[in-house]
Amino acid sequence: MYLRLWPILVITLILGQFSISNAFAYIDPGSGSMILQMLIGALLGAGIVVKLYWQKIRMKIRMKFMK
């Protein structure tokens, strides 16, 4: 009896995780500002990494197309 109910229980629990409910939450200005700063910092960091390794990247691309 329990073996027949096991798949139904598992499917119900998995599908229950995808149900959407209202959170009634908000993002205050401090959190929004922090998220914006993280995005800007990540973009600037990626730009600096590309700048530092630009010669190596360019040489790899050149070697790839020269073959």
C-alpha atoms as an extended CHARMM CRD file, in Angstrom:
* protein
*
        67  EXT
         1         1  MET       CA              0.0000000000        0.0000000000        0.0000000000  PROA      1               0.0000000000
         2         2  TYR       CA              2.7530000000        2.4450000000        0.9440000000  PROA      2               0.0000000000
         3         3  LEU       CA              4.7490000000        1.6600000000       -2.1950000000  PROA      3               0.0000000000
         4         4  ARG       CA              1.8550000000        2.8500000000       -4.3660000000  PROA      4               0.0000000000
         5         5  LEU       CA              1.5920000000        6.1530000000       -2.4760000000  PROA      5               0.0000000000
         6         6  TRP       CA              5.3230000000        6.8930000000       -2.5800000000  PROA      6               0.0000000000
         7         7  PRO       CA              5.4730000000        8.2260000000       -6.2030000000  PROA      7               0.0000000000
         8         8  ILE       CA              2.3660000000       10.3520000000       -5.6370000000  PROA      8               0.0000000000
         9         9  LEU       CA              3.9120000000       11.8390000000       -2.4950000000  PROA      9               0.0000000000
        10        10  VAL       CA              7.1990000000       12.6010000000       -4.2730000000  PROA      10              0.0000000000
        11        11  ILE       CA              5.4660000000       14.2140000000       -7.2560000000  PROA      11              0.0000000000
        12        12  THR       CA              3.2570000000       16.2840000000       -4.9550000000  PROA      12              0.0000000000
        13        13  LEU       CA              6.2370000000       17.5320000000       -2.9600000000  PROA      13              0.0000000000
        14        14  ILE       CA              8.2260000000       18.4010000000       -6.0870000000  PROA      14              0.0000000000
        15        15  LEU       CA              5.3360000000       20.2270000000       -7.7620000000  PROA      15              0.0000000000
        16        16  GLY       CA              4.5540000000       22.0010000000       -4.5010000000  PROA      16              0.0000000000
        17        17  GLN       CA              7.9520000000       23.6990000000       -4.6870000000  PROA      17              0.0000000000
        18        18  PHE       CA              6.9260000000       25.4270000000       -7.9230000000  PROA      18              0.0000000000
        19        19  SER       CA              3.6950000000       26.9260000000       -6.6320000000  PROA      19              0.0000000000
        20        20  ILE       CA              3.8140000000       30.7140000000       -6.4920000000  PROA      20              0.0000000000
        21        21  SER       CA              2.5920000000       32.6780000000       -3.5360000000  PROA      21              0.0000000000
        22        22  ASN       CA              2.6210000000       36.3960000000       -2.8500000000  PROA      22              0.0000000000
        23        23  ALA       CA              5.5940000000       37.5220000000       -0.7960000000  PROA      23              0.0000000000
        24        24  PHE       CA              4.2920000000       40.9930000000        0.1520000000  PROA      24              0.0000000000
        25        25  ALA       CA              7.9040000000       42.1590000000        0.2580000000  PROA      25              0.0000000000
        26        26  TYR       CA              9.7690000000       45.1280000000       -1.1000000000  PROA      26              0.0000000000
        27        27  ILE       CA             13.3360000000       46.1290000000       -1.8500000000  PROA      27              0.0000000000
        28        28  ASP       CA             14.2670000000       49.1950000000        0.1490000000  PROA      28              0.0000000000
        29        29  PRO       CA             16.4910000000       51.8640000000       -1.4300000000  PROA      29              0.0000000000
        30        30  GLY       CA             19.5620000000       50.6280000000        0.4520000000  PROA      30              0.0000000000
        31        31  SER       CA             19.2400000000       47.1130000000       -1.0160000000  PROA      31              0.0000000000
        32        32  GLY       CA             18.6140000000       48.4680000000       -4.5100000000  PROA      32              0.0000000000
        33        33  SER       CA             21.6760000000       50.6910000000       -4.2090000000  PROA      33              0.0000000000
        34        34  MET       CA             23.7990000000       47.7510000000       -3.0610000000  PROA      34              0.0000000000
        35        35  ILE       CA             22.6390000000       45.5970000000       -5.9870000000  PROA      35              0.0000000000
        36        36  LEU       CA             23.4300000000       48.4240000000       -8.4110000000  PROA      36              0.0000000000
        37        37  GLN       CA             26.9040000000       48.8600000000       -6.9060000000  PROA      37              0.0000000000
        38        38  MET       CA             27.5930000000       45.1280000000       -7.2240000000  PROA      38              0.0000000000
        39        39  LEU       CA             26.5600000000       45.1530000000      -10.8990000000  PROA      39              0.0000000000
        40        40  ILE       CA             28.7210000000       48.1920000000      -11.6700000000  PROA      40              0.0000000000
        41        41  GLY       CA             31.6540000000       46.6700000000       -9.7730000000  PROA      41              0.0000000000
        42        42  ALA       CA             31.3260000000       43.3780000000      -11.6520000000  PROA      42              0.0000000000
        43        43  LEU       CA             31.2650000000       45.1680000000      -15.0160000000  PROA      43              0.0000000000
        44        44  LEU       CA             34.2810000000       47.3020000000      -14.1270000000  PROA      44              0.0000000000
        45        45  GLY       CA             36.1500000000       44.2590000000      -12.8200000000  PROA      45              0.0000000000
        46        46  ALA       CA             35.4670000000       42.3520000000      -16.0390000000  PROA      46              0.0000000000
        47        47  GLY       CA             36.6860000000       45.3700000000      -18.0210000000  PROA      47              0.0000000000
        48        48  ILE       CA             39.9340000000       45.5030000000      -16.0520000000  PROA      48              0.0000000000
        49        49  VAL       CA             40.5250000000       41.7650000000      -16.5370000000  PROA      49              0.0000000000
        50        50  VAL       CA             40.0260000000       42.1490000000      -20.2950000000  PROA      50              0.0000000000
        51        51  LYS       CA             42.3710000000       45.1410000000      -20.3180000000  PROA      51              0.0000000000
        52        52  LEU       CA             45.0820000000       43.2500000000      -18.4310000000  PROA      52              0.0000000000
        53        53  TYR       CA             44.8980000000       40.1460000000      -20.6200000000  PROA      53              0.0000000000
        54        54  TRP       CA             44.0940000000       41.8670000000      -23.9410000000  PROA      54              0.0000000000
        55        55  GLN       CA             47.4300000000       40.9570000000      -25.5610000000  PROA      55              0.0000000000
        56        56  LYS       CA             47.0680000000       37.2710000000      -24.6650000000  PROA      56              0.0000000000
        57        57  ILE       CA             43.4590000000       37.1950000000      -25.8720000000  PROA      57              0.0000000000
        58        58  ARG       CA             44.4230000000       38.9100000000      -29.1280000000  PROA      58              0.0000000000
        59        59  MET       CA             47.3050000000       36.5080000000      -29.7550000000  PROA      59              0.0000000000
        60        60  LYS       CA             45.0790000000       33.4490000000      -29.1730000000  PROA      60              0.0000000000
        61        61  ILE       CA             42.4820000000       34.7860000000      -31.5910000000  PROA      61              0.0000000000
        62        62  ARG       CA             45.1700000000       35.5740000000      -34.1570000000  PROA      62              0.0000000000
        63        63  MET       CA             46.7050000000       32.0960000000      -33.8610000000  PROA      63              0.0000000000
        64        64  LYS       CA             43.2830000000       30.5210000000      -34.2370000000  PROA      64              0.0000000000
        65        65  PHE       CA             42.5280000000       32.3540000000      -37.4840000000  PROA      65              0.0000000000
        66        66  MET       CA             46.0580000000       32.0320000000      -38.9010000000  PROA      66              0.0000000000
        67        67  LYS       CA             45.8290000000       28.2250000000      -39.0780000000  PROA      67              0.0000000000
